[in-house]
């Protein structure tokens, strides 16, 4: 096996590494606000609903942008599309440091138009989050398309799991770095320093990435291995342009709706964990931002293993003779059982805050394992030319689900906080988190009960 790997070559894993680092940067930039939310909420007098509005605008713009990001990347290609995405989100990340002057300028425009002003801090952070969301929406469509280009079907869920684990590494690094930067240099510096990292990644992507057919660093043996079992989908250089695939045409397939509903029901759970855990640890256990770094790092370290091994897990069933889709769905059913432990987070939380941290860590790990596989169901069933668009449609559905979860959480937490028992709000949300994956799996299974590849696009 070792000699075979050497003969085939390993350059595809270099591309996977680039995708891993891009996703790490993506989640570093995304999580800065949630880590600073307790202190920013105090400084700017935000309620839970105010913070929910700021996170919801990110999710809403992300959802809409995902629809067009997938389409754009299908049109302009993975290389340039990824560069454009990370440039926009890096600028958006840095903009957070200037949220107050941005909000002031925005309110001046509203006043000139005779519109009632929004509180300056909320307006500034909403605008900054919107720019961040537009850029970050391009990460997963571009990365999944790159995986489909560089990996044979049997390796895609593993490669997806590896690059997707970058989200966990970003989530681990953020609590270890952001609070320290904020304490020593101010919260604005945290946004600027973390946001600037993306520009470094762009240089390496530009140098190292080309489509496999044009990649000089790729051996013929590895190219043949990548294309093993694939049908030729890309037209020759002098062939007629590909027909544009309409969204309406894609929506007629049950396979599309399976992915869309799976994303809608589960993406918001991860966003809830990502955006609300620091406030949960503060509200229920009184932890301040310097106290939450280690618990959050432990939790997101757990999710990294969930992502990688979740991506590998379907191979157990595939090696037993199941096709890629059936093996993936069996693995996803087992994965969907793990979030049920989150039901115990609140009942056992009075023992130690470490109990809910670890139980939520199991649930979040399961999400990452689920995510690695649900993304790959698209490349299992759709031709490469449609992957970016399908990922975009599903990403939009997931973003809308995230908006609903965030708004529901903010309303529940404010309501029960006013009653003096915010813990009840978190209990309700944890029940939702625990049951979402099994619900999604059963719906997906009903829509696509067995492997059915799309061949008429």
Secondary structure per residue as TSV (DSSP state, phi and psi in degrees):
chain	resnum	aa	ss	phi	psi
A	1	X	-	360.0	-42.1
A	2	X	H	-63.2	-46.1
A	3	X	H	-64.4	-37.8
A	4	X	H	-61.4	-42.7
A	5	X	H	-62.4	-38.7
A	6	X	H	-65.9	-40.3
A	7	X	H	-66.5	-44.3
A	8	X	H	-65.5	-41.8
A	9	X	-	102.5	163.9
A	10	X	-	-133.1	17.9
A	11	X	H	-64.2	-28.2
A	12	X	H	-58.0	-28.8
A	13	X	H	-76.2	-22.5
A	14	X	H	-65.0	-42.8
A	15	X	H	-62.7	-42.4
A	16	X	H	-59.4	-38.8
A	17	X	H	-63.1	-40.4
A	18	X	H	-63.2	-40.5
A	19	X	H	-65.1	-38.2
A	20	X	H	-59.8	-47.1
A	21	X	H	-69.3	-35.8
A	22	X	H	-63.2	-41.5
A	23	X	H	-69.7	-33.0
A	24	X	H	-60.6	-48.5
A	25	X	H	-62.3	-40.4
A	26	X	H	-54.5	-47.4
A	27	X	H	-81.0	-26.8
A	28	X	H	-59.0	-50.6
A	29	X	H	-62.6	-38.2
A	30	X	H	-69.0	-31.9
A	31	X	H	-93.4	-8.7
A	32	X	H	-55.8	-45.1
A	33	X	H	-62.8	-44.1
A	34	X	H	-64.1	-34.4
A	35	X	H	-71.4	-32.0
A	36	X	H	-92.0	-4.2
A	37	X	H	-56.4	-43.9
A	38	X	H	-58.9	-45.2
A	39	X	H	-75.3	-36.6
A	40	X	H	-66.5	-37.6
A	41	X	H	-61.6	-38.8
A	42	X	H	-70.9	-42.9
A	43	X	H	-66.0	-40.1
A	44	X	H	-105.0	4.8
A	45	X	T	61.3	46.4
A	46	X	-	-82.7	139.7
A	47	X	-	-85.1	173.4
A	48	X	H	-60.9	-36.0
A	49	X	H	-68.8	-35.2
A	50	X	H	-62.2	-47.2
A	51	X	H	-64.5	-38.0
A	52	X	H	-61.8	-37.7
A	53	X	H	-63.7	-40.1
A	54	X	H	-67.4	-43.1
A	55	X	H	-71.1	-33.9
A	56	X	H	-68.9	-36.1
A	57	X	H	-65.7	-36.4
A	58	X	H	-60.0	-48.0
A	59	X	H	-67.2	-37.2
A	60	X	H	-67.4	-48.5
A	61	X	H	-65.3	-38.4
A	62	X	H	-59.6	-43.2
A	63	X	H	-61.9	-49.2
A	64	X	H	-64.9	-41.8
A	65	X	H	-65.9	-33.9
A	66	X	H	-57.7	-38.2
A	67	X	H	-60.6	-44.6
A	68	X	H	-85.0	-27.0
A	69	X	H	-62.9	-45.7
A	70	X	H	-60.5	-43.7
A	71	X	H	-62.6	-44.9
A	72	X	H	-63.9	-41.8
A	73	X	H	-68.8	-36.9
A	74	X	H	-60.0	-33.8
A	75	X	H	-81.8	-47.6
A	76	X	H	-96.4	-9.4
A	77	X	-	98.4	160.3
A	78	X	H	-67.6	-40.8
A	79	X	H	-63.7	-58.0
A	80	X	H	-70.3	-36.4
A	81	X	H	-60.0	-42.1
A	82	X	H	-67.7	-41.2
A	83	X	H	-60.8	-44.7
A	84	X	H	-61.1	-43.6
A	85	X	H	-61.4	-49.5
A	86	X	H	-72.5	-27.8
A	87	X	H	-65.6	-44.7
A	88	X	H	-66.2	-44.6
A	89	X	H	-72.0	-28.3
A	90	X	H	-68.0	-40.6
A	91	X	H	-62.2	-44.0
A	92	X	H	-60.7	-38.5
A	93	X	H	-63.8	-44.4
A	94	X	H	-66.1	-32.7
A	95	X	H	-58.0	-28.2
A	96	X	G	-57.0	-31.6
A	97	X	G	-65.3	-21.3
A	98	X	G	-112.7	29.3
A	99	X	H	-60.1	-36.5
A	100	X	H	-69.0	-51.2
A	101	X	H	-63.5	-34.0
A	102	X	H	-63.6	-45.0
A	103	X	H	-64.5	-37.0
A	104	X	H	-64.7	-45.2
A	105	X	H	-63.5	-40.1
A	106	X	H	-63.8	-43.1
A	107	X	H	-65.7	-32.8
A	108	X	H	-63.7	-38.9
A	109	X	H	-65.6	-41.0
A	110	X	H	-63.5	-42.1
A	111	X	H	-63.2	-41.1
A	112	X	H	-61.9	-33.8
A	113	X	T	-87.0	-0.9
A	114	X	T	77.1	24.5
A	115	X	-	-103.9	141.5
A	116	X	-	-62.7	132.3
A	117	X	-	-72.4	151.7
A	118	X	-	-94.1	146.2
A	119	X	-	-48.8	135.2
A	120	X	H	-53.8	-48.7
A	121	X	H	-63.8	-41.7
A	122	X	H	-65.2	-44.2
A	123	X	H	-61.0	-46.8
A	124	X	H	-62.5	-43.8
A	125	X	H	-71.1	-33.8
A	126	X	H	-62.7	-44.1
A	127	X	H	-64.6	-44.2
A	128	X	H	-63.8	-42.0
A	129	X	H	-63.9	-33.5
A	130	X	H	-66.0	-43.6
A	131	X	H	-64.2	-42.0
A	132	X	H	-58.6	-43.6
A	133	X	H	-64.9	-40.6
A	134	X	H	-59.0	-45.7
A	135	X	H	-71.0	-44.9
A	136	X	H	-66.4	-21.9
A	137	X	H	-61.6	-22.1
A	138	X	H	-81.9	-12.5
A	139	X	H	-62.9	-55.8
A	140	X	H	-72.8	-40.1
A	141	X	H	-58.1	-41.5
A	142	X	H	-68.6	-42.8
A	143	X	H	-67.4	-43.4
A	144	X	H	-65.7	-36.9
A	145	X	H	-65.4	-40.9
A	146	X	H	-63.7	-39.0
A	147	X	H	-62.9	-43.1
A	148	X	H	-64.2	-31.2
A	149	X	H	-76.3	-35.8
A	150	X	H	-104.5	-6.5
A	151	X	S	-131.1	140.3
A	152	X	-	-67.9	159.7
A	153	X	H	-55.4	-38.0
A	154	X	H	-67.3	-19.2
A	155	X	H	-103.6	-4.1
A	156	X	H	-68.2	-39.5
A	157	X	H	-68.2	-35.4
A	158	X	H	-65.4	-46.9
A	159	X	H	-63.3	-39.8
A	160	X	H	-64.0	-42.3
A	161	X	H	-60.7	-38.7
A	162	X	H	-68.6	-49.3
A	163	X	H	-68.9	-34.6
A	164	X	H	-67.2	-23.5
A	165	X	T	-66.6	-14.9
A	166	X	H	-59.9	-30.0
A	167	X	H	-63.0	-34.9
A	168	X	H	-74.7	-39.2
A	169	X	H	-63.8	-41.4
A	170	X	H	-59.9	-41.6
A	171	X	H	-68.6	-27.8
A	172	X	H	-75.2	-46.4
A	173	X	H	-68.0	-33.5
A	174	X	H	-58.7	-52.3
A	175	X	H	-67.8	-19.1
A	176	X	H	-81.7	-21.2
A	177	X	H	-114.8	-43.7
A	178	X	H	-61.9	-50.0
A	179	X	H	-60.0	-38.3
A	180	X	H	-64.0	-46.5
A	181	X	H	-60.9	-43.3
A	182	X	H	-63.6	-41.6
A	183	X	H	-66.5	-41.2
A	184	X	H	-89.3	-32.6
A	185	X	H	-124.9	-1.9
A	186	X	-	98.4	154.3
A	187	X	H	-66.8	-28.7
A	188	X	H	-63.5	-38.3
A	189	X	H	-64.3	-33.1
A	190	X	H	-60.9	-43.7
A	191	X	H	-66.8	-40.2
A	192	X	H	-68.8	-48.3
A	193	X	H	-66.2	-47.0
A	194	X	H	-67.1	-39.3
A	195	X	H	-65.5	-30.7
A	196	X	H	-73.7	-15.8
A	197	X	H	-62.1	-33.2
A	198	X	H	-59.7	-31.5
A	199	X	H	-67.4	-28.7
A	200	X	H	-68.4	-43.2
A	201	X	H	-60.0	-37.9
A	202	X	H	-55.2	-38.5
A	203	X	H	-61.4	-47.8
A	204	X	H	-67.9	-38.3
A	205	X	H	-62.9	-42.1
A	206	X	H	-63.2	-38.2
A	207	X	H	-76.2	-40.4
A	208	X	H	-98.0	-16.5
A	209	X	-	-102.1	131.9
A	210	X	-	-145.9	159.5
A	211	X	-	-59.3	145.9
A	212	X	G	-50.8	-39.9
A	213	X	G	-65.7	-21.5
A	214	X	G	-109.5	0.5
A	215	X	-	-81.4	111.0
A	216	X	T	-72.4	-20.9
A	217	X	T	-82.7	-4.7
A	218	X	S	-98.0	127.0
A	219	X	-	-72.7	157.8
A	220	X	H	-63.1	-33.8
A	221	X	H	-66.0	-41.1
A	222	X	H	-70.3	-38.8
A	223	X	H	-60.3	-43.2
A	224	X	H	-63.2	-40.5
A	225	X	H	-63.1	-41.7
A	226	X	H	-62.6	-40.9
A	227	X	T	-85.1	2.2
A	228	X	T	-58.7	122.1
A	229	X	T	80.4	1.7
A	230	X	-	-94.7	150.5
A	231	X	-	-92.5	151.9
A	232	X	-	-73.9	117.3
A	233	X	-	-110.6	-27.2
A	234	X	S	-85.1	134.5
A	235	X	-	-70.7	156.3
A	236	X	-	-65.1	164.1
A	237	X	T	-57.1	-36.6
A	238	X	T	-99.3	12.1
A	239	X	S	-81.5	168.4
A	240	X	-	-66.1	151.0
A	241	X	-	-60.3	150.0
A	242	X	-	-67.3	146.8
A	243	X	-	-68.9	135.9
A	244	X	-	-71.6	129.2
A	245	X	-	-91.5	119.2
A	246	X	-	-77.4	153.0
A	247	X	H	-62.6	-39.4
A	248	X	H	-61.1	-37.4
A	249	X	H	-65.3	-40.7
A	250	X	H	-67.1	-32.8
A	251	X	T	-73.9	-7.5
A	252	X	T	-80.8	-10.1
A	253	X	S	-92.3	136.3
A	254	X	H	-63.0	-30.8
A	255	X	H	-62.3	-37.4
A	256	X	H	-63.9	-46.6
A	257	X	H	-67.5	-30.9
A	258	X	H	-60.9	-47.6
A	259	X	H	-65.9	-43.8
A	260	X	H	-61.0	-47.5
A	261	X	H	-69.1	-38.9
A	262	X	H	-59.7	-40.6
A	263	X	H	-71.3	-42.1
A	264	X	H	-59.4	-41.4
A	265	X	H	-81.5	-19.6
A	266	X	H	-117.6	-27.3
A	267	X	H	-60.1	-39.9
A	268	X	H	-62.1	-24.9
A	269	X	H	-66.9	-45.2
A	270	X	H	-64.5	-40.6
A	271	X	H	-63.8	-37.4
A	272	X	H	-62.2	-47.7
A	273	X	H	-59.2	-43.7
A	274	X	H	-67.5	-44.6
A	275	X	H	-90.3	-24.7
A	276	X	H	-110.1	-12.6
A	277	X	H	-60.8	-43.6
A	278	X	H	-58.6	-41.4
A	279	X	H	-69.4	-33.0
A	280	X	H	-63.5	-46.8
A	281	X	H	-65.5	-32.1
A	282	X	H	-74.0	-46.2
A	283	X	H	-68.5	-39.7
A	284	X	H	-95.4	-30.0
A	285	X	H	-120.3	-1.4
A	286	X	-	71.5	21.8
A	287	X	-	-79.6	137.1
A	288	X	-	-95.2	174.8
A	289	X	T	-61.7	-30.3
A	290	X	T	-76.7	-19.8
A	291	X	T	-84.0	-25.2
A	292	X	H	-86.6	-9.8
A	293	X	H	-58.7	-49.1
A	294	X	H	-69.3	-48.3
A	295	X	H	-57.6	-41.8
A	296	X	H	-68.1	-35.7
A	297	X	H	-64.5	-41.4
A	298	X	H	-62.3	-45.9
A	299	X	H	-60.3	-46.6
A	300	X	H	-77.8	-20.6
A	301	X	H	-64.9	-39.7
A	302	X	H	-59.7	-41.8
A	303	X	H	-67.6	-27.4
A	304	X	H	-62.7	-43.3
A	305	X	H	-67.3	-35.6
A	306	X	H	-61.0	-40.6
A	307	X	H	-66.3	-47.9
A	308	X	H	-68.9	-51.0
A	309	X	H	-73.6	-26.5
A	310	X	H	-65.2	-37.0
A	311	X	H	-68.8	-30.5
A	312	X	H	-83.1	-26.6
A	313	X	H	-53.2	-42.3
A	314	X	H	-58.6	-24.6
A	315	X	H	-59.6	-29.8
A	316	X	H	-58.0	-44.9
A	317	X	H	-78.3	-37.0
A	318	X	H	-62.7	-40.1
A	319	X	T	-67.2	-17.9
A	320	X	T	-87.2	1.0
A	321	X	T	110.9	-3.5
A	322	X	-	-76.4	149.6
A	323	X	-	-72.1	171.1
A	324	X	H	-58.5	-43.4
A	325	X	H	-68.2	-46.3
A	326	X	H	-64.5	-40.5
A	327	X	H	-63.1	-37.5
A	328	X	H	-67.8	-42.0
A	329	X	H	-67.3	-36.9
A	330	X	H	-63.6	-42.5
A	331	X	H	-64.0	-40.1
A	332	X	H	-67.0	-30.6
A	333	X	H	-65.4	-45.5
A	334	X	H	-61.9	-43.5
A	335	X	H	-59.9	-38.6
A	336	X	H	-66.4	-16.0
A	337	X	H	-77.6	-29.0
A	338	X	H	-64.9	-37.4
A	339	X	G	-62.2	-13.2
A	340	X	G	-60.5	-23.8
A	341	X	G	-66.2	-20.4
A	342	X	G	-63.2	-21.4
A	343	X	G	-59.7	-22.8
A	344	X	H	-90.6	-5.7
A	345	X	H	-59.8	-47.3
A	346	X	H	-76.4	-45.4
A	347	X	H	-57.8	-32.5
A	348	X	T	-99.8	0.3
A	349	X	T	-66.9	-20.4
A	350	X	T	-73.1	-13.7
A	351	X	T	-73.5	-51.5
A	352	X	-	-167.3	148.7
A	353	X	H	-65.4	-17.4
A	354	X	H	-67.9	-25.8
A	355	X	H	-63.7	-56.0
A	356	X	H	-63.0	-33.8
A	357	X	H	-59.0	-46.6
A	358	X	H	-71.4	-39.4
A	359	X	H	-68.2	-41.8
A	360	X	H	-65.7	-32.8
A	361	X	H	-60.4	-39.0
A	362	X	H	-64.6	-45.4
A	363	X	H	-62.8	-43.0
A	364	X	H	-67.6	-35.5
A	365	X	H	-62.6	-41.6
A	366	X	H	-63.2	-37.8
A	367	X	H	-60.9	-43.9
A	368	X	H	-65.5	-38.1
A	369	X	H	-63.7	-43.4
A	370	X	H	-60.3	-45.4
A	371	X	H	-62.5	-42.3
A	372	X	H	-59.1	-33.7
A	373	X	H	-87.9	-39.0
A	374	X	H	-66.3	-35.3
A	375	X	H	-60.6	-40.2
A	376	X	H	-75.9	-18.9
A	377	X	H	-61.2	-26.8
A	378	X	H	-67.1	-49.7
A	379	X	H	-72.0	-17.7
A	380	X	H	-65.8	-36.9
A	381	X	H	-115.0	-19.4
A	382	X	S	-112.2	149.6
A	383	X	-	-67.4	157.4
A	384	X	H	-56.9	-35.0
A	385	X	H	-65.9	-16.3
A	386	X	H	-106.2	-5.7
A	387	X	H	-61.7	-47.7
A	388	X	H	-59.1	-40.7
A	389	X	H	-67.5	-41.5
A	390	X	H	-65.5	-44.2
A	391	X	H	-60.0	-38.9
A	392	X	H	-64.5	-43.0
A	393	X	H	-63.2	-46.3
A	394	X	H	-64.4	-38.2
A	395	X	H	-64.4	-37.5
A	396	X	H	-61.9	-44.4
A	397	X	H	-61.9	-41.8
A	398	X	H	-63.9	-39.0
A	399	X	H	-65.3	-40.4
A	400	X	H	-63.9	-41.1
A	401	X	H	-58.9	-39.6
A	402	X	H	-64.0	-39.5
A	403	X	H	-59.0	-46.8
A	404	X	H	-63.9	-41.6
A	405	X	H	-64.5	-44.5
A	406	X	H	-65.0	-44.7
A	407	X	H	-64.8	-40.5
A	408	X	H	-62.0	-44.8
A	409	X	H	-60.8	-48.2
A	410	X	H	-59.1	-42.9
A	411	X	H	-66.0	-43.3
A	412	X	H	-63.7	-43.6
A	413	X	H	-67.8	-40.6
A	414	X	H	-64.7	-42.3
A	415	X	H	-61.9	-49.8
A	416	X	H	-77.9	-24.8
A	417	X	H	-66.8	-38.9
A	418	X	H	-65.6	-26.8
A	419	X	T	-85.0	-3.8
A	420	X	T	83.2	17.8
A	421	X	-	-146.6	67.2
A	422	X	H	-62.6	-21.1
A	423	X	H	-58.5	-33.2
A	424	X	H	-63.3	-37.7
A	425	X	H	-61.5	-42.8
A	426	X	H	-68.4	-34.2
A	427	X	H	-60.2	-45.1
A	428	X	H	-62.2	-43.0
A	429	X	H	-66.7	-36.6
A	430	X	H	-68.2	-32.3
A	431	X	H	-62.8	-44.7
A	432	X	H	-59.2	-44.2
A	433	X	H	-61.8	-39.1
A	434	X	H	-69.0	-36.0
A	435	X	H	-96.0	-10.2
A	436	X	H	-62.1	-39.6
A	437	X	H	-73.9	-41.5
A	438	X	H	-64.3	-39.8
A	439	X	H	-59.5	-47.2
A	440	X	H	-62.5	-42.4
A	441	X	H	-62.1	-45.1
A	442	X	H	-64.5	-38.0
A	443	X	H	-67.4	-44.3
A	444	X	H	-60.4	-41.1
A	445	X	H	-66.8	-36.8
A	446	X	H	-66.6	-37.9
A	447	X	H	-72.2	-42.1
A	448	X	-	-130.4	82.4
A	449	X	-	-67.8	-24.4
A	450	X	S	-147.4	167.5
A	451	X	-	-57.9	128.5
A	452	X	-	-146.9	100.4
A	453	X	-	-80.3	139.8
A	454	X	-	-85.0	121.7
A	455	X	-	-124.4	1.1
A	456	X	-	-109.3	25.7
A	457	X	-	-94.0	360.0
